[in-house]
Amino acid sequence: MNVKALAVRTVRVLLVLLALGFCAWSLVSQWDATVRAFGQMSAGTLLGAFAFGAAGLFAWMLGWRTFLVGLGSPMPLKPAFRITAISALGKYVPGKVWALVTQIEMAREHRVPRARSFSATMLAIATSTACGLAVAAVTLPLSSAAARERYWWLFPLAPVLLACLHPRIVTWGLDTALRLVRRPPLEHPVGLGATLVAVVWTLAGWLLFGVHLWLLCMAVGGDGPSLPFVATGAYALAFVAGFLVFIAPGGIGAREGAMVVVLSPVLPAGAPIVVALASRVLLTAADLLGAGVAVLLGGRPRPPAPAQDEVSSAT
């Protein structure tokens, strides 16, 4: 192992340890409130919500993998899961850029050019954000007056962002970004078919997260035919709000705040914060379990080959 590879792996281990520290802090800092929240729910509810949340994360991984394949880098399921599960811990470190850096470097070990990995990750983020706003725009305006009054300005962005996922617009945007950092343009732009498949996986993830939150809402007294739609839209809107707060690790605070605003009119007093805390802890546990499984799976990366973007920049 050369010095550069050793340095990269050392930094990655330090980032993972730092992320674990922030995860532990987020759990311990709200320990008493979390224990009270879990005390109001059955083990079956918590297990079901955990399972649906973990399934949502897996669906999003498949969306990222679809973009990577569409850009010209076929990735088997096992390394794709390992890369996304371990790099996901980076989102708990303030700044959010650490997850991206870790994902790019881990994909590089599987002979994925950095520009291509960066593009796939940016596409996955853009798709989850656009689809999240679309889900919120479809489910909330008619079912949540609070969301309609406070977050109305976000809903018109949904069709605009979805339109921006068209391959021609995406290719232009990514090529422009690569040109600004003096990298060659994409040699294999993503096609419409891959984009649509990735959107389907992303939407499937949002629906799974919606069921996750719906189960928690029912456990604290929520009911009614509109509750599944409110829960799904609440999670989508809360996730986007948390993502927009760049410095907060994992969107902590902003996500819970948006969730409480949307859920307050449909849940008993005090119940929305219970749901928000339970959701946060369960999804953090899902991230930690996924990373643990990824480490146990291991993996033997292929010897890295010179990536096209690096070869081109050197000539």
Secondary structure, 3 states (H helix, E strand, C coil): CCHHHHHHHHHHHHHHHHHHHHHHHHHHCCHHHHHHHHHCCCHHHHHHHHHHHHHHHHHHHHHHHHHHHHCCCCCCHHHHHHHHHHHHHHHHCCCCHHHHHHHHHHHHCCCCCHHHHHHHHHHHHHHHHHHHHHHHHHHCCCCCHHHHHHCCCCCCHHHHHHHCCCHHHHHHHHHHHHHHCCCCCCCCCCCHHHHHHHHHHHHHHHHHHHHHHHHHHHHCCCCCCCHHHHHHHHHHHHHHHHHHCCCCHHHCCHHHHHHHHHHHHHCCCCHHHHHHHHHHHHHHHHHHHHHHHHHHHCCCCCCCCCCHHHHHHHC
